Structure formats: structure tokens, C-alpha cells
């Protein structure tokens, strides 16, 4: 394993920026730093910007003006960087945390009260992912976060550690940031997926709250679903686990609105059709979530951070090996 590679430069720069932000005492100055970094990223990420604009235009069927498309893409850059900076381990909250509107928290509390554990389905690509968990932590909810084996806060990875620096410094840094608002981080690995399933099963039996991405094409079993006019793969593991334990699945969204306002939404439980055969149940459950996610994206397109990674509508689904699709391009 190499000590460091060229691909490590990008996450190392982000770590440096987070460390700088952590030392800025004013929330307003932090937001200015976020805007400056996002503006630079938007300006110099030419390929990503053009792909995003192309995909936004295709998704909305040519009904948006060029100016509106450009505004959506520029805002998506900003939302990505604002959420990344919210990982800062600083005890001083950023401006968005000063005013939070919460909807559906009773759904989460009722699920906890039933004593069968809770599965929170978050999106890896939409809304304030880290902000949502910071808010729930402040409300007293202990979350067990599930990530992929090579997860690095949503930053690009090629399905391997690649270097000693990435494995022993970069990923631990981001995990340390998240440890400020999650109780535990669990990594899903292809080689030990059964062992991880047993851990998750045990947590649900202990009435714990598991938080996991619902829109990442990695898992033991994947099902293709139409998403934003394309065909994408979605994992079924949590649906199976919910049926085994009786734990409800709650979709989680967090919108970072204008100014210093954030809106956390815990949706009502996804309906599990117990009378259907296994395959039909898995598909119908995933379609429920995908349609819900689509509705949020179409209403708040500037909060979707992965426009550039959408496949062409005519592109077939990727090859799947051992239950894992080839990873999508990260933000």
C-alpha cells in the first residue's frame, strides 16, 4: 500500500479547510468561507458543472431556462460545501443551527416508544445530511451510523483505500468529526456483510436507531428502480431487516433554507406490504422511498448534490458483482 497518492490531495485540502473553519469564531465568517470555497469549486469544476447542467435540463424536460439551470447547479455546489463544513467538530454551532424548524419528530419518538428499533433512511446526495444528525443529536437521539467500507464523508473514492494516508488519517478524521453527533459508526464490507447484518439486528433488538443511506447502489441485493428518468440500483437490506424485526423505516430529510433557517423532516414510516411475495415487497417498498425522494428533488433541485453523477436516460444499469454495483461518481 502506498503512503500517499495524488487522489489524497483533494480530501486533505478539505480537511485543512475544515480545520481552518473550526478556528473561526464567528458563524457569519464561517458562512463567508463556505460561500468562497463553493464559488471556487463551481468555477473550476468545469466538467462537473457542465454535466450537472446537462442532467438538470434533461430531468426537467427542457422546461427550465438556461439561467435557472445555472442557478440550480451553482446552489447545489454551495449546499454540498455548507453540509461538509457542518462536520466541523467545533462546539460553536454554525448559523443554520440557530433556527431550526422540525416536522415529524413525533414519528421518530413513537417509533422509539414501540421498542423495536428504528431505521432512518437518509439520502447521500440530497439536503443537509450532517446537519440532520447534528439536530437529532441535540434533541437527545443517539444514532448508530452505517457507512460503506470506504466512505469518506461523501467525497470521491474508487472503492478502495488506495493509500496508508486515506485509511489511517483521512477516513479516521471524518469519523472523528461525525463522532460528535453519532454514537457509533458501523462499516458495511462485502467480505463481512453477514457479520454486519448480525450487528444491525442486535442493535434493533436493543431498540437502537440506525441511520443509513437509502440511495447508494451498494449492498448484498440490489433492485433497479426508475429514478429521475433513469434506471438506478437501490439496496434492499434494510427492508429485509425491517421485516425481520418489525422496526419501522422512517425517511429523513433536512432542507437548508434561506438565511439561517433549516428544516428537519422525519417522514411517516414506509409501508411494508407483508402479504406480497418477497421480491414484490422489496420493490414496492423501495419505489415508495424513491418517489418520495424524487418529489423533494423536483421541488428543491438546488439541494440535490449529485446532478453530475446521473447516468444518461439511455444508459443501462451497471454490472453488479457480489451484490455491489460500480460506485457512482461522488460529489
Secondary structure as UniProt FT lines:
FT   TURN            6..7
FT   HELIX           8..22
FT   HELIX           27..44
FT   HELIX           46..59
FT   TURN            60..62
FT   HELIX           66..85
FT   TURN            86..87
FT   HELIX           95..98
FT   STRAND          99..103
FT   HELIX           105..114
FT   STRAND          118..122
FT   HELIX           129..138
FT   TURN            139..140
FT   STRAND          143..148
FT   TURN            149..150
FT   TURN            153..154
FT   HELIX           164..165
FT   HELIX           166..170
FT   HELIX           171..178
FT   TURN            179..181
FT   STRAND          184..188
FT   TURN            191..192
FT   HELIX           193..205
FT   TURN            206..207
FT   STRAND          209..213
FT   STRAND          222..227
FT   TURN            228..229
FT   STRAND          230..235
FT   HELIX           237..245
FT   STRAND          248..256
FT   TURN            259..260
FT   STRAND          261..269
FT   TURN            274..275
FT   HELIX           278..299
FT   HELIX           301..303
FT   HELIX           307..309
FT   TURN            313..314
FT   STRAND          320..321
FT   TURN            322..323
FT   STRAND          324..325
//
